[in-house]
Amino acid sequence: MACGLWFHFWLVVITLFAGSMVVLLAPIDREGRLIQFTAKWWGRTLLRVARIPVEVRGLEHLAPNQAYVFAANHRSNFDIFTLIAILPGRIMFVAKKSLFRIPIFGQALIRMGSVPLDRSNFKQAVKSLDRAAARVQAGASMIIFPEGTRVATPELSPFKKGVFIMAAKAGQPIVPVSLSGTRFIQAPHSIRMRPGPVRVVISPPIHPQDYRRKEDLMAAVFQAIAANYDPDFPHGPRSSPE
């Protein structure tokens, strides 16, 4: 518990500082480079404070200056810190609407170009996904969690179709990202945490235009994430991705 309280104290302090910097920089940082630098500093600093070593494989699959839709499994808030810290380029999120109500942090998300998603309102959700697709078309990369929310179970949950409709509209490659180890660091809705390693495997991009049916595209992304996701890492026998 003490470790969790210590981390959350610094989470608040570092988030307030980084969020305030993003809000202040937004009017003068038209290209978003300083905002992205600040966001990456936020993620990397939180990982250092929490003593989380991250092993990354597959960055060679990403082309410079290419926009992507990064699709990742989701077990912990540390997924967000990790992805922001390691992924290249301009990054934004499709995130649940409640996060945008958090003072300063929510404003920073908006300045980054992230899109709030209200799953309880179908029409608004469609508009949000269309807005996200337009931003990817304009050159920003988007992080999505196809399972829909943080999941407590080790196994991957079925993917939501809406984010794949958005990805197909965006017309940019989808990159499956497998995160292993974060579920042991902090469970959903818990303040308790314990430091441990995280492994990130970035699979080759998948092109939506190669699939006639959304279900086939979803299945391809699911299989790619599952192939390199180890629910028992770092405690299980499986030591390397397939």
C-alpha positions in Angstrom: 0.0 0.0 0.0 2.8 2.4 0.9 4.3 2.0 -2.6 1.0 2.7 -4.2 0.4 5.9 -2.1 3.9 7.1 -2.9 3.4 6.6 -6.6 0.0 8.2 -6.7 1.4 11.3 -4.9 3.9 11.7 -7.7 1.3 10.8 -10.3 -0.7 13.8 -9.2 2.3 16.1 -9.0 3.8 15.1 -12.3 0.4 15.1 -14.1 -0.4 18.6 -12.8 2.9 19.9 -14.0 2.9 18.2 -17.4 -0.8 19.0 -18.0 -0.3 22.6 -17.2 2.6 22.8 -19.6 0.5 21.3 -22.4 -2.3 23.8 -21.8 0.1 26.7 -21.7 2.1 25.5 -24.8 -1.0 24.8 -27.0 -1.6 28.3 -28.3 2.0 28.7 -29.5 2.9 25.1 -30.4 1.0 24.9 -33.7 2.7 21.7 -34.9 2.4 20.0 -31.5 6.0 19.1 -31.1 6.5 20.6 -27.6 3.2 19.1 -26.5 4.3 15.6 -27.7 7.7 16.1 -26.0 5.9 17.0 -22.7 3.5 14.0 -23.0 6.4 11.6 -23.6 8.3 13.2 -20.6 5.2 12.6 -18.5 5.0 8.9 -19.4 8.7 8.2 -19.0 9.0 10.1 -15.7 6.1 8.1 -14.3 7.7 4.8 -15.3 11.0 5.9 -13.7 9.2 6.9 -10.5 7.4 3.6 -10.3 10.7 1.7 -11.1 9.2 0.0 -14.2 11.7 -1.3 -16.7 10.3 -1.6 -20.3 11.5 -3.9 -23.0 10.4 -2.9 -26.5 10.5 -5.1 -29.6 9.3 -4.3 -33.1 9.9 -0.6 -33.5 11.6 -1.4 -36.8 8.2 -2.2 -38.2 7.2 1.5 -38.0 8.0 4.0 -40.8 9.1 7.5 -39.9 6.4 10.2 -40.4 3.7 7.6 -41.0 0.4 7.9 -39.1 -0.9 4.7 -37.5 -3.8 3.3 -35.4 -2.1 1.5 -32.6 -4.4 -1.2 -31.2 -3.3 -2.6 -27.8 -4.6 -4.9 -25.0 -5.5 -3.1 -21.8 -4.9 -4.4 -18.3 -3.7 -1.3 -16.3 -3.2 2.4 -16.2 0.5 1.6 -16.8 -0.4 0.6 -20.4 -1.1 4.3 -21.0 2.1 5.5 -19.4 4.1 2.9 -21.4 2.6 3.6 -24.8 2.9 7.3 -24.5 6.6 6.9 -23.5 7.7 4.5 -26.2 5.6 5.2 -29.4 7.1 7.6 -31.9 5.4 10.5 -33.6 2.3 12.6 -32.6 0.1 10.4 -30.4 -3.5 10.8 -29.2 -6.2 8.6 -27.7 -9.8 7.7 -28.1 -10.7 7.7 -24.4 -13.7 7.5 -22.2 -15.5 10.8 -21.7 -15.0 10.8 -17.9 -11.2 11.3 -18.3 -11.8 14.6 -20.0 -13.6 15.9 -16.9 -10.5 15.7 -14.7 -9.1 19.2 -14.1 -6.0 20.1 -16.1 -5.5 16.5 -17.3 -8.7 16.6 -19.3 -7.8 19.9 -20.9 -4.3 18.5 -21.7 -6.0 15.5 -23.5 -8.0 17.9 -25.6 -4.9 20.0 -26.5 -3.2 16.7 -27.6 -6.1 16.1 -30.0 -7.5 13.2 -28.1 -11.2 12.4 -28.7 -13.7 11.7 -25.9 -16.0 8.7 -26.4 -19.4 8.4 -24.7 -20.4 4.7 -25.1 -23.8 5.4 -23.6 -24.8 7.7 -26.5 -24.6 5.9 -29.9 -24.9 8.9 -32.1 -22.3 10.9 -30.1 -20.0 7.8 -30.2 -20.3 7.6 -34.0 -19.5 11.3 -34.3 -16.5 10.9 -32.0 -15.1 8.0 -34.0 -15.5 10.0 -37.2 -13.6 12.9 -35.6 -10.9 10.5 -34.6 -10.6 9.1 -38.1 -10.3 12.6 -39.5 -7.4 13.3 -37.2 -5.6 10.2 -38.2 -6.1 11.1 -41.9 -4.5 14.4 -41.0 -1.3 12.7 -39.9 -1.7 12.0 -36.2 -1.4 8.5 -34.8 -4.2 7.2 -32.5 -4.0 4.7 -29.7 -7.1 2.5 -29.2 -7.9 -0.3 -26.8 -10.2 -2.7 -28.7 -11.3 -4.5 -25.6 -13.1 -1.3 -24.7 -11.7 -0.8 -21.1 -9.2 -2.2 -18.6 -9.8 -5.9 -18.1 -9.0 -7.8 -14.9 -8.9 -11.2 -16.5 -5.6 -12.6 -18.0 -7.3 -13.6 -21.3 -8.0 -11.1 -24.0 -11.6 -10.0 -24.2 -13.6 -9.8 -27.4 -12.9 -6.7 -29.4 -15.4 -3.9 -29.9 -16.4 -3.3 -33.5 -16.7 0.5 -33.4 -13.0 1.3 -33.1 -12.3 -0.9 -36.2 -14.9 1.0 -38.2 -13.0 4.2 -37.2 -9.7 2.6 -38.2 -11.0 1.6 -41.6 -12.3 5.1 -42.2 -9.0 6.6 -41.3 -7.4 4.5 -44.1 -4.1 4.2 -42.2 -2.4 0.9 -41.1 -3.4 -0.7 -37.8 -0.4 -1.7 -35.6 -1.2 -4.5 -33.1 0.7 -3.8 -29.8 1.0 -6.6 -27.1 1.6 -5.4 -23.6 2.7 -8.0 -21.0 3.4 -7.5 -17.3 1.2 -4.5 -16.6 -1.6 -6.5 -15.0 0.8 -7.5 -12.2 1.8 -3.9 -11.5 -1.6 -2.5 -10.8 -5.1 -4.0 -11.1 -8.0 -2.0 -12.4 -9.6 0.3 -9.7 -6.9 -0.4 -7.2 -4.4 1.9 -5.6 -2.0 -0.9 -4.7 1.0 -1.4 -7.0 4.2 -3.3 -7.1 7.1 -2.6 -9.5 7.8 -5.1 -12.2 9.0 -5.3 -15.8 6.8 -4.6 -18.9 7.3 -6.1 -22.3 5.9 -4.4 -25.4 5.9 -6.2 -28.8 4.9 -4.1 -31.8 3.7 -6.3 -34.7 3.9 -5.5 -38.4 1.2 -3.1 -39.6 -2.1 -4.5 -40.9 -3.7 -2.7 -43.7 -7.6 -2.4 -43.5 -8.0 -2.3 -47.2 -6.7 -5.9 -47.4 -9.9 -7.1 -45.7 -13.4 -7.0 -47.1 -15.1 -7.7 -43.8 -14.6 -5.8 -40.5 -14.8 -9.1 -38.7 -11.8 -10.5 -40.6 -9.8 -7.3 -39.8 -10.7 -7.6 -36.1 -9.7 -11.3 -36.1 -6.3 -10.5 -37.7 -5.5 -7.8 -35.2 -6.7 -10.0 -32.3 -4.5 -12.9 -33.5 -1.5 -10.6 -33.8 -1.9 -9.2 -30.3 -2.6 -12.7 -28.8 0.5 -14.2 -30.5 2.8 -11.9 -28.5 0.8 -11.3 -25.3 2.0 -13.4 -22.4 -0.6 -13.1 -19.5 1.9 -14.6 -17.1 4.9 -12.4 -17.9 7.2 -12.1 -16.0 6.2 -15.0 -13.8 5.4 -17.6 -16.3 7.5 -20.0 -18.4 7.0 -18.2 -21.7 10.1 -15.9 -22.0 9.9 -14.7 -25.6 7.2 -13.7 -28.1 6.3 -16.0 -30.9 
